[in-house]
Amino acid sequence: MAGLVLDGSNPDVSLLYDINGLAKDAPTWFDRLMEFVGEYGIMLGLVLIGLWGWWTVRKRGSEEDSVTAVAGLVWAPLAAGIALLINIPIRGFVERPRPFLDHKGLEVLVAGKTDYSFVSDHATMAMALAVGVFIAHRKLGLAAIGLALLEGFCRVYMGVHYPTDVIGGFALGTAVALLLTPLALALLTPLVSAISRSPHVGWFVRSRAARAADLAAGAGTGDGAVGGTRSLGVPEPRPDDNNLAA
């Protein structure tokens, strides 16, 4: 299938020139910064947000909350990987050339891009990671989505993608992360729950301090173990006062 956009009068191309034109007016050091941010920096930032979320959810809430949140964070990179695999046949079907191959005068900050343009792998992966983090941790997820949007802007700024490449990547990453979440969590939650009960690797799901607090709380309520049966608030039976003298 031929490239989606070849006509310079198309709004997609016009927006490409408007955003990429900023690179021509920017100082060289800023272009080099945008090149690093768009190629590696934002992805690194998303990984750090995911790790921060993991470190946070291990310390807060109940054991059940930690299991659910960690399962969601584990799903985030898996969703990104699945989305990238789905994009392989999409790229082969659309066969859209990189914008600098069909349009002159673009400021291309990253040379050597020879694969197809639609949809953007970076935008797909960034949004899938961000939505996955959002499922597990709302506040950090919003920050991650903000970084994913910035990733899309950088790809157009760098002259390596059309705006619709980025939008398509956002849509693909979001669809995979959201639509497959019920199935993914159904499979991951029992696994993460089993890990949380392990004396050797339980720290991956629940911090040592939090697990100790759970044990203390369980002992104080007579549960005797993390995740023990909690009291339902039903009073124990006691002798009838009227029958004491019987």
C-alpha positions in Angstrom: 0.0 0.0 0.0 1.4 3.4 -0.9 2.3 6.1 1.6 -0.7 7.8 3.2 0.4 11.3 2.6 2.3 12.7 -0.4 0.5 15.9 -1.1 2.1 19.0 0.5 -1.3 20.7 0.8 -2.4 18.0 3.2 -2.9 19.2 6.9 -0.7 16.3 8.0 2.2 17.6 5.9 1.5 21.2 6.8 1.7 20.4 10.5 4.8 18.4 9.9 6.5 21.4 8.4 5.2 23.7 11.1 6.6 21.6 14.0 9.8 20.5 12.2 10.4 24.2 11.2 11.0 24.9 14.9 14.2 22.8 14.6 15.6 25.1 12.0 15.2 28.2 14.2 16.4 26.5 17.3 20.1 26.6 18.4 22.2 23.5 17.7 22.5 22.5 21.3 18.7 22.5 21.7 18.3 20.3 18.6 20.9 17.9 20.0 18.9 17.8 23.3 15.6 17.1 21.5 17.3 14.4 19.5 18.5 12.6 22.7 15.1 13.2 24.5 13.1 12.0 21.5 15.3 8.9 20.8 16.2 7.8 24.3 15.4 10.3 27.1 11.7 10.0 27.3 11.8 6.2 27.2 14.3 6.2 30.1 12.0 8.6 32.0 9.0 6.3 31.5 11.1 3.4 32.9 12.1 5.5 35.9 8.4 6.4 36.5 7.5 2.7 36.4 10.2 1.9 38.9 9.2 4.7 41.1 5.6 3.4 41.0 6.8 -0.1 41.9 8.8 1.2 44.8 5.8 3.3 46.0 3.0 0.7 45.8 5.2 -1.9 47.7 5.0 0.3 50.8 1.4 1.5 50.8 -2.0 -0.1 51.2 -2.9 -3.7 52.0 -1.2 -6.7 50.5 -4.1 -7.1 48.1 -3.6 -3.5 46.9 0.1 -4.1 46.4 -0.5 -7.3 44.4 -2.9 -5.6 42.1 -0.7 -2.5 41.6 2.5 -4.5 40.9 0.6 -6.8 38.5 -0.5 -3.6 36.6 3.1 -2.3 36.5 4.4 -5.6 35.2 1.7 -5.5 32.5 2.9 -2.0 31.3 6.1 -3.2 29.5 4.4 -6.4 28.3 1.7 -4.2 26.7 4.4 -2.1 25.0 6.0 -5.3 23.6 2.7 -6.7 22.3 1.9 -3.3 20.7 5.2 -3.3 18.9 4.6 -6.8 17.6 1.2 -5.8 16.3 2.8 -2.8 14.6 5.0 -5.0 12.5 2.3 -6.2 10.1 0.7 -2.7 10.1 3.9 -1.1 8.9 4.3 -3.8 6.2 0.7 -3.3 5.0 0.7 0.5 4.9 4.3 0.9 3.6 4.5 4.6 4.3 7.9 6.1 3.6 9.6 8.4 6.1 8.5 12.0 5.5 12.0 13.2 4.6 12.0 10.8 1.6 8.9 12.4 0.0 9.2 16.1 1.2 12.1 18.4 0.8 13.4 21.0 3.2 12.9 19.1 6.4 15.4 19.3 9.3 16.1 15.7 10.0 17.9 15.3 13.4 18.3 11.5 13.2 19.9 10.0 10.1 19.7 6.5 9.0 16.0 5.8 9.4 15.2 3.5 6.5 12.1 1.6 7.8 8.5 2.6 7.3 7.0 5.5 9.1 3.4 4.5 10.0 2.9 3.9 12.8 5.6 5.3 15.1 7.2 2.6 17.3 8.3 5.2 19.8 4.9 6.7 20.2 3.3 3.3 20.4 5.7 2.0 23.1 5.6 5.3 25.1 1.8 5.4 25.2 1.4 1.7 26.0 3.9 2.1 28.9 2.1 5.3 30.1 -1.4 3.8 30.1 -0.1 0.7 31.8 1.4 2.8 34.6 -1.9 4.8 34.8 -3.8 1.6 35.4 -1.6 0.8 38.4 -1.0 4.4 39.8 -3.2 7.3 38.7 -0.9 10.2 39.6 2.3 8.7 38.1 0.2 7.5 35.2 -0.8 11.1 34.3 2.9 12.1 34.4 3.8 9.2 32.2 1.0 10.1 29.7 2.4 13.6 29.6 5.9 12.2 28.7 4.3 10.0 26.0 2.6 13.1 24.4 6.0 14.9 24.5 7.6 11.8 22.8 5.1 12.2 19.9 6.0 15.9 19.6 9.7 15.1 19.5 9.3 12.5 16.7 7.7 15.1 14.5 10.1 17.8 15.6 13.0 15.5 14.6 11.6 15.1 11.1 11.3 11.3 11.2 7.5 11.0 11.5 4.2 12.6 10.3 1.8 13.7 13.0 -0.6 11.0 12.0 2.2 8.4 12.5 2.3 9.6 16.1 -1.5 9.7 16.5 -1.7 6.1 15.2 1.0 5.0 17.6 -0.9 6.6 20.5 -4.1 4.8 19.5 -2.4 1.5 19.1 -0.6 1.7 22.4 -3.7 2.8 24.3 -5.9 0.1 22.7 -3.5 -2.7 23.5 -2.9 -1.6 27.1 -6.6 -1.1 27.8 -8.3 -3.9 25.9 -6.0 -6.6 27.1 -5.8 -5.4 30.7 -8.6 -7.7 32.0 -7.0 -10.8 30.5 -3.5 -9.7 31.5 -4.4 -9.0 35.1 -6.3 -12.3 35.4 -3.1 -14.1 34.4 -0.6 -11.9 36.3 -2.4 -11.3 39.6 -2.3 -15.0 40.8 1.4 -15.1 39.8 2.2 -11.9 41.6 0.2 -13.0 44.6 2.2 -16.2 44.8 5.4 -14.3 44.7 4.2 -12.0 47.5 3.9 -15.0 49.8 7.4 -16.2 49.1 9.9 -15.7 51.9 12.7 -15.1 49.4 11.2 -12.9 46.6 8.2 -11.5 48.4 10.0 -8.2 48.7 9.3 -7.8 44.9 5.6 -7.2 45.7 5.7 -6.0 49.3 8.5 -4.2 51.1 10.0 -5.9 54.2 8.7 -3.2 56.5 5.2 -3.5 55.1 5.3 -7.3 55.4 6.4 -7.0 59.0 3.6 -4.6 59.7 1.1 -7.0 58.1 2.5 -9.8 60.3 2.2 -7.6 63.4 -1.4 -6.6 62.5 -2.2 -10.3 61.8 -0.8 -11.3 65.2 -2.7 -8.5 66.9 -6.0 -9.6 65.5 -5.4 -13.3 66.0 -4.8 -13.9 62.3 -1.3 -15.1 62.8 -0.2 -14.6 59.2 -0.3 -12.1 56.4 -3.5 -12.3 54.5 -5.1 -14.3 57.3 -8.9 -14.4 57.8 -10.2 -11.2 59.3 -12.9 -10.9 61.9 -16.3 -10.4 60.4 -17.5 -8.4 63.5 -19.8 -11.1 64.7 -19.8 -11.2 68.6 -18.9 -14.5 70.2 -21.8 -16.3 72.0 -21.9 -15.9 75.8 -24.0 -17.6 78.5 -27.5 -16.3 79.0 -27.6 -14.3 82.1 -31.1 -15.7 82.9 -29.7 -19.2 83.1 -26.8 -18.5 85.4 -28.7 -19.7 88.4 -30.0 -22.8 86.8 
